[in-house]
Structures are given as structure tokens and as C-alpha cells.
Amino acid sequence: MRTHATAQIIRQEHAALSAMLRSIEMLLARHRQRGTLPDFGVLRAMLFYVDEFPEKRHHRKESELLFPKLRARTPVSRELLDRLDDDHARGERKIRNVEHALLAFEMIGEPRRAAFEQAVERYVEFYLTHMALEEKEILPLAERVLTDADWEELDRAFEANRDPLTGYPPEADYRALFTRIVNVLPAPIGLGDER
């Protein structure tokens, strides 16, 4: 079975988001073990990436383009599509909760570390589960039921995403953000050392 560009792009963007979320967890764990405070600016930059790219670009195209096409082609998985759309709608509120918890940690300090780390953990679990459902259930269904015309429209839309963490150069407005993230973070996201 042929894999279409949209499915490949969705998987690449999921891998980038997963790596970013795991990097946040690794960064927090490293600082917790050392008893040090993390670089709050880098954490804000990482969360800004999550909000700007996956939340506003990737999810919007899934909910506005891919999911309606699937609903039009098959009655299968409508409940799952509804759940994933609901996840997308709740995702923005969830990232705001994480950002607020980060601000509280930055402003109040150690007494708010655990609450921030728990908010991150819940968010990461939420999105990893969400992405796994899309990859295991929705993308294979799409490969089976969508038409060539559907795929052409989807491919044009998703190919415009250009997420810098999937290998594209960052747009001018985002260059400083991605330079900061990449230069400070260790692998798998960045080039920084294991500080």
C-alpha cells in the first residue's frame, strides 16, 4: 500500500513533538536530580514551539481537512474522530495550564516545581496517547478509504507546514527561537551538551 505525503508528514511532525516533549521531561529530570533550577527561558521557548506548531498548524489541518474527509468516506471510527477533535480543542487549554504552571515555578520557585513537573507529565501522556491513536487507527484508515483527489488536497495543505524540527529551515520570524532551542538542548532535539 502506498504511503502518501500527508501520512509521512503527520508521522514526522508527531516524532518532532514527541522528541520535544521528551526533551522537556529529560531537562526537568536532570535539574531535579542536581537540585538546580532549569533555564526558564528555554522551557518557555520549548512550550512556545509546542503551542505554535503542533497546536496551531498541525492539529488544525487534521481537524479541518483530514477528519472531515474521513467522515465523508466511511462511518468507521466516527467516535474516535470525535474524540481526537475534542483532544485538539482541549489541547490549547492544556498547554496554557502547563505554561501557567511554568510561570508559577519561575516566580515562586521550588514550592511549585512538583506542580509544574506533574502538569508536564500529564500533558506529555495526553499527547503521546493522542498521537498513537492517530498513527495506529486514523492513518491506516485514511490510506484505505481516501481517494487520490483527497490525498492531493491533503498533501498540498500538509506540505506547507514546514516544521523546523522535521528538517526545514525556520521561517525568519522563528529563526531565533529555534536557534535558542537547538543550541541549548542536548540530543535528540539539540546540539547542546549534557549540562
Backbone hydrogen bonds, N-H to C=O, Kabsch-Sander energy under -0.5 kcal/mol:
donor,donor_aa,acceptor,acceptor_aa,energy
4,H,2,R,-0.6
8,Q,4,H,-2.0
9,I,5,A,-3.0
10,I,6,T,-2.8
11,R,7,A,-2.2
12,Q,8,Q,-2.5
13,E,9,I,-3.0
14,H,10,I,-2.4
15,A,11,R,-2.4
16,A,12,Q,-2.3
17,L,13,E,-2.4
18,S,14,H,-2.9
19,A,15,A,-2.4
20,M,16,A,-2.3
21,L,17,L,-2.9
22,R,18,S,-2.7
23,S,19,A,-2.2
24,I,20,M,-2.1
25,E,21,L,-2.0
26,M,22,R,-2.6
27,L,23,S,-2.7
28,L,24,I,-2.4
29,A,25,E,-2.5
30,R,26,M,-2.5
31,H,27,L,-2.0
32,R,28,L,-2.5
33,Q,29,A,-2.6
34,R,30,R,-1.6
35,G,31,H,-1.1
35,G,32,R,-0.5
36,T,31,H,-2.2
40,F,38,P,-1.0
43,L,39,D,-2.0
44,R,40,F,-2.6
45,A,41,G,-2.2
46,M,42,V,-2.5
47,L,43,L,-2.5
48,F,44,R,-2.4
49,Y,45,A,-2.2
50,V,46,M,-2.0
51,D,47,L,-2.3
52,E,48,F,-3.1
53,F,49,Y,-2.9
55,E,50,V,-1.9
56,K,51,D,-0.9
57,R,53,F,-2.1
58,H,53,F,-1.9
59,H,54,P,-2.7
61,K,57,R,-1.7
62,E,58,H,-1.7
63,S,59,H,-2.7
64,E,60,R,-2.8
65,L,61,K,-1.9
66,L,61,K,-1.7
67,F,62,E,-3.2
69,K,65,L,-1.5
70,L,66,L,-2.1
71,R,67,F,-2.5
72,A,68,P,-1.9
73,R,69,K,-1.3
74,T,70,L,-2.0
78,R,75,P,-1.1
81,L,77,S,-2.6
82,D,78,R,-2.5
83,R,79,E,-2.2
84,L,80,L,-2.7
85,D,81,L,-2.6
86,D,82,D,-2.3
87,D,83,R,-2.4
88,H,84,L,-2.3
89,A,85,D,-2.3
90,R,86,D,-2.6
91,G,87,D,-1.9
92,E,88,H,-0.8
93,R,89,A,-0.5
94,K,90,R,-2.3
95,I,91,G,-2.4
96,R,92,E,-1.8
97,N,93,R,-1.9
98,V,94,K,-1.9
99,E,95,I,-2.7
100,H,96,R,-2.5
101,A,97,N,-2.2
102,L,98,V,-2.2
103,L,99,E,-2.3
104,A,100,H,-2.4
105,F,101,A,-2.1
106,E,102,L,-2.8
107,M,103,L,-2.7
108,I,104,A,-2.8
109,G,104,A,-0.6
109,G,105,F,-1.8
112,R,109,G,-2.8
113,R,110,E,-1.8
114,A,110,E,-0.5
116,F,112,R,-2.0
117,E,113,R,-2.8
118,Q,114,A,-2.5
119,A,115,A,-2.1
120,V,116,F,-2.6
121,E,117,E,-2.5
122,R,118,Q,-2.5
123,Y,119,A,-2.2
124,V,120,V,-3.0
125,E,121,E,-2.4
126,F,122,R,-2.5
127,Y,123,Y,-2.5
128,L,124,V,-2.7
129,T,125,E,-2.1
130,H,126,F,-2.1
131,M,127,Y,-2.9
132,A,128,L,-2.1
133,L,129,T,-2.0
134,E,130,H,-1.9
135,E,131,M,-2.5
136,K,132,A,-2.8
137,E,133,L,-2.4
138,I,133,L,-1.3
139,L,134,E,-2.9
141,L,137,E,-1.3
142,A,138,I,-2.9
143,E,139,L,-2.4
144,R,140,P,-1.3
145,V,141,L,-2.2
146,L,142,A,-2.2
151,W,147,T,-2.4
152,E,148,D,-2.4
153,E,149,A,-2.0
154,L,150,D,-2.5
155,D,151,W,-3.3
156,R,152,E,-2.0
157,A,153,E,-1.9
158,F,154,L,-3.1
159,E,155,D,-2.5
160,A,156,R,-0.6
160,A,157,A,-0.8
161,N,158,F,-1.7
166,T,163,D,-2.2
167,G,164,P,-1.3
168,Y,163,D,-1.1
174,Y,171,E,-1.6
175,R,171,E,-0.9
175,R,172,A,-0.8
178,F,174,Y,-2.4
179,T,175,R,-2.3
180,R,176,A,-2.3
181,I,177,L,-2.3
182,V,178,F,-2.8
183,N,179,T,-2.4
184,V,180,R,-1.4
185,L,181,I,-2.3
189,I,186,P,-1.0
190,G,186,P,-1.9
191,L,182,V,-3.9
192,G,182,V,-0.7
192,G,185,L,-2.8
